[in-house]
Amino acid sequence: MRTRRTTTPALFVAVPMIIAMMIAACAVYVALNQPWLGLRFSAAASNGVKIIHTAPNGPSAGLAEGATITALTAENGNRIELLPLDAVEDPDTAANYAIFNEFLERQQVIADILRSPRVVLSLSDGRNVTVSPDKRRPLASLTMDFWIMIVIGLLGVLTGAWTLAFRREADVARIWALNGVALLLSTFPAAIFLTREIAVDGALFRLLSTVNFAGSLSFCIFLFALFLIYPRRLVPLYLVAALFALIPILVLMQYLQVGANGPDMGRYLPIALFSAAASVVAIIQYLLARGDPLKRAGVAWFGISIAVCTGIFVSLYVVPSFLGRVPSVPQWIGYALVLFVHSSLALGIFRYRLFELEIWSFRILFYVMGVLIFAILDMMLVSVVAFDAVPAFGLALAAVVALYLPLRTMLLSRLTPPEMQRQELFTEVVDVAVATVGPERDARWEALLRHAFGPLSIEKTLQVDEPEISEDGLALLVPGRDVVAPMKLGYAFSGRRLFTRRETAFAQELCNMLVYAIESHSAFERGKAEERARIGRDMHDNIGAKLLSALHGTRPDSKDAMIRDALSDLRDILNNVTGLPQTIEESLAELRLETAERLSAAGLALQWSSPDEDSTPLCPIAAHALRSIVREGISNSIRHANAKSVAVEIKHVQQQLQLTIRDDGQSAAGDLQHDVSTGSGLAGIRARLVALKGQMDIIDSGSGFTLKACFPSVQGTHT
C-alpha cells in the first residue's frame, strides 16, 4: 500500500515564504527597471510638479529643492506639459474614469520621454535644464515606503502559512492563509507605483492598479468570510464560496470600467462595505459567544484589531475620496495599519488560542523569520552598501548569530519547555509512577512526552494497543497501558520533521519503563504495608505480652527480666525499621553486654568468643536473627540446664555466621522437646532460620546442652 507523504510544518511555511520572496524580488526588479532623474516630486500649487528632494549623486544633482518643473521634452522633440495630477500617488482617488484614463495616458507619455538619452526640464522660472536620465534606478533610491510595503506583504504570507501549517483541515485557517496572499497582492503592486519617481509605463500602471485592487478587495472579503464561520458558523460554506466568486466579477467590472462612474465609487465603496460588514459580523459573533469566555475574548481581541485597522483606513482614504478630496496621508501608513491586524493575530494566538493553535508553533515562526532576516540583510549589504557577495554573506550571518539568535533563544525559552536530556528519563518516569492515579499522573505523563518528543500539540485520545504513527507522520498515538491516559502527539520536535519508527520505538520503551516503574512502586508499597503489619504483630505479640506478664507478675526478678526482654525486642524492632546496617563488631558488643547481664543476674558465668574488629556490615534481618537465637539459647540454659556457666562462640566465615551456645548443666530433654514441638522457643528460632536459608542443630549430651546455628550475614546469600 502506498503511503502518502505529508509536508512538515516547517517546510509548509518555508515554501510559501520562498515563493513570496521570489515575487518580492520581481517587484524590486520592476521598480528598479525604470528611468531615473534622481528627484522626488509633489503636486505644485498650479501647473507642474514641485521638487521635494534631489539625490546628491543623481542625474539632476544641480537642481534645487523647491523648484517647479512645468514641462518635459525628449531629444526627439516629444513634449508634455506637466500637471499636478502627474504627482498623485494613486489614481484611484480620481472622481471619474475619464480623469483616471487621462492619468494613465500621461504616465505613458512621461515614461516614454524619460527613456530618451537626454531630456530637457522646463522650470517655472523660465530656465531649461538638460539632463541624461539613468536607464535604471539604483537600489538606494527605493524609499522606506517601498520596503515597508514589501515587508507587510511578506508578513501577510508568513502568518497565513504559519496558521495553515498547524490547522490544515480548518476552514478558518485556509481563509486566513488566503487573506495573507491577498495582502501580498495588494502591497507589492502598490509599493511599485506609489514610490515611483514620477511615472511608470501606462499599461504596467494599469496592471499594477488592477492587481492592487484585487488584493485589497480580497483582503476585506476574506475578513468578512472569516467572521461568518469563526468561531461559530453562521452561514453554509457554499454561501462563503459564492462570496468569493464576487472577487473576479468586481475586479473585471473595474478593469472594464463598468458599474460605476469612477474608481472612487467602483473600488473604495466595495472595500468600505465589506470592511463594515466584517465589523458587524464580528460584533454578532461576540454576542453569540456569551457562553464561552475564551472564544468571546478571542473574538473581541481580533475583531477590535480589524475594526480599528479598517476604520482608520476608511477614514483616511475612502471618506476623503467620496468627498472629492485627495487623501493627505501616504498610503504606506494605511498598509502599516494592516500589519496591526496580523500582529494582533500573533498576540491573540498566544493569549486566547485563536484558531486553536498551540503557542509552541512560534518555533516555526522564529525559524522562518531568521532565514528571512538573513536574506534581507544579505541583499541590502550587496545592493545598498555595495559589498562583495562573500563579505556581505559573512556580515549578514554574523548579525543574525549575534543579534537574532540570542533573541530567538530568549523568546523560545519563555514560550516552550526545554527538551529532555536522556539522563533525565529515569527520573521523569519515576515521577510519573509515584504520582497519584488520575489527573496528577496524567499531567506528569504529558509533561514527560513533551520533553521526550517536543510536540507542538498533545491531547488525550482513544486507547491503542501499541504506539503508532497517525496522519502520515504528523501525529503519534501513545497508549496508556491502563495506567495513564492515552495521548496523541502532534508535530514532532516543534514541527521540524515527521514522526518516524524511531519515535515509535522510543515511545514503546517509555511505556514499558513506566509499567515496570509502577509495578515496582506497587511492590514497594506492598512491602511497606507488610512491614508495618509485622511491626504491629511484634509489638502486640512480643512486647505487649511481656509487658503484661511483667505487670501482673509477683516476683521482682522475673519482672525485671521480662522488662529487659521487652526493651531488647523494642530495640530490635527499631533497628529493623531504620534499615541502617550495623557492623558485626557493633552488634556483638551490644549482644555480649546484654548476655552478660542476664547470666550474671541468674548466677551463671559467661565465656564469650567472637571476632575482633570485624567491620563487615550486618544486614538488619541477620542481626535480628542473631540476637533472637542467642537470647533463646541463653534462656534455655537458664530455665532448663541448671548450669554454672555458658560458653558462646561466634565465627564469621565467608559471609556466614556460625553460632555455638554450650552450657555445663543437666538438660531437661522433655522440656526441650516440648519447646521444639509446640512452636515456642527453639521451634520459633528454627522457623526463623529456615526463612533465612540457614540451619540449626541441638545436641543433648547428658552433660550439657549445645545449640549450633549457621545463617547468612548478608541478604541473598545461602548456607
Secondary structure, 3 states (H helix, E strand, C coil): CCCCCCCCHHHHHHHHHHHHHHHHHHHHHHHHCCCECCEEEEECCCCCEEEEEECCCCCCCCCCCCCEEEEEEECCCCEEECCHHHHCCCHHHCCCHHHHHHHHHHHHHHHHHHCCCCEEEEECCCCEEEECCECCCCHHHCCHHHHHHHHHHHHHHHHHHHHHHHCCCCHHHHHHHHHHHHHHHHHHHHHHHHCCCCCCCHHHHHHHHHHHHHHHHHHHHHHHHHHHHCCCCCCCHHHHHHHHHHHHHHHHHHHHCCCCCCHHHHHHHHHHHHHHHHHHHHHHHHHHCCCCHHHHHHHHHHHHHHHHHHHHHHHHHHHHHHCCCCCCCCHHHHHHHHHHHHHHHHHHHHHHCHHHCCHHHHHHHHHHHHHHHHHHHHHHHHHCCCCCHHHHHHHHHHHHHHHHHHHHHHHHHHHCCCCCCHHHHHHHHHHHHHCCCCHHHHHHHHHHHHHHHCCCEEEECCCCCCCEEEHHHCEEEECCCCCCCCEEEECHHHHCCCCCHHHHHHHHHHHHHHHHHHHHHHHHHHHHHHHHHHHHHHHHHHHHHHHHHHHHCCCHHHHHHHHHHHHHHHHHHHHHHHCCCEEHHHHHHHHHHHHHHHHHHHCCEEEEECCCCCCCEECHHHHHHHHHHHHHHHHHHHHHHCCCEEEEEEEEECCEEEEEEEECCCCCHHHHHHHHHHCCCHHHHHHHHHHCCCEEEEEECCCCEEEEEEEECCCCCCC
